[in-house]
Amino acid sequence: MSLPNSIQRARRTRSKLRPKGSKNVSEGIVHVTATFNNTLVSVTDRSGNVLGWSSAGKMGFKGSRKSTAYAAQPVSQDACRQAMGHGLKEAEVRVKDPAPGANPPSVPSRQSGSRLP
């Protein structure tokens, strides 16, 4: 006895929805993009594959508070925590900032256990 087409399609799509396992990447790059309106942090491996990302809006900051140095700290902690779940131990930090100045997102990255150059 054959199964209806809708059940066969459902079985095929379920097998594709499995989560990916840990990537076991030991070193990567933390890309910090600070704009006047938001702060974005993405952590990639050396070849550019994203291991984790976060933004101030994702962390619950609204309006003008998204672009503050305080908002950058929990954002970078969240992104580094995601990447450390994939085995990240060392990271290089690259910052794109509209204005020169201090680099507050690197502080929580160091506190989370990642070794920065």
N, C-alpha and C positions, 0 to 999 in steps of 0.2 A: 504494500500500500504506500502510495506516494504522499508526501506532505504538501499542503497548499503553498503556493508561491510566496505569500506574505510571511509565512513562518520560515521558509528557507532564506528569504532576504534578511529577516531579523537575526537569524543565526549567523549569517555572514557578517553583518555589521557589528554584532557584539564582539566577535573575535578581533576586530580592528580597534576597539576602544580600550584595549589594555594599556595601563600606564607604563611609561618607560621606566626602566630600572635606573639605578645609580650609575652615573657615567664614570666615576672614579678618576676625576681630573685633579692633579695635584697643584697645578699653578694656572693662573688666569689673569685677566685684566678687568679692573673695575672702571667702567666708563661713567663719569658723573657729568651730567648736562644740567647746568644751573642757568635758568633764564629769568627774566624779570617777572614771569607769571607762575613758574612751576620749577620743581627740582626732580630730575629723573636719574635713577641709578640702575645700570644694567651690568651684570657680571658675565663675562664670556670666557671661554677657554682660549688658548693661543690661536686657534684657527677661526675664531669669531662666532662659534656656536653659543647661544645664550644659555646660561645655567640658572640665572635668576634675575628678576628685575623688580623694581618698585618705583612708585612716584608719590609725591606728597598728597595728591588727590586720593590715591589708593589707601593711604594711611589715615585718611579722615580729615586732613587739613582743608579748610575752605578759604576762598578769596585770597586776600593779600598775604595770609599766613603761609601759603604754600611755597613762597619764594624766600622764606627766612632761613637763617643758618640753623635755627633750632629744628625746623622741619627736615633739614637735610640729615640730621643725626638718626632719627628713627627710620628714615627711608633707607639709608645706607646699611643700618643694622638688619633690616628686613631682607634686603637684597643679598647681603653676605650670609645670612642664616640659610637662605634658600640654596646658595651656591655651596656652602659647607656641607649641606646634605648630599651633594654630589661628590664630596671628598676634597674640596678645595682647601689647600693649606697656605699657599703663597699667592699674593696678588700684586700687580702693578696698577697704580692709580693714574688715570688720565682724566683731567678736568677740562671741560669747556665752560667758560664762565664769561658773562658779559662784561664783568669788571675785574681788574686785578685785585688781589687781596689774600686773606687767609684761606685755608683749605679745611673747613670744619668737617666735611664728610669723611676725611681720613681718620679722624679720632675714633669713632665707633668701630671702624673696620679693624683698627689695632686692638680695641678692647674686646672684640668678638673672637679673638684668637688667631686671626690671619696674620701672617708675617708679611710686612710691607717693606720694600726697599728704601 
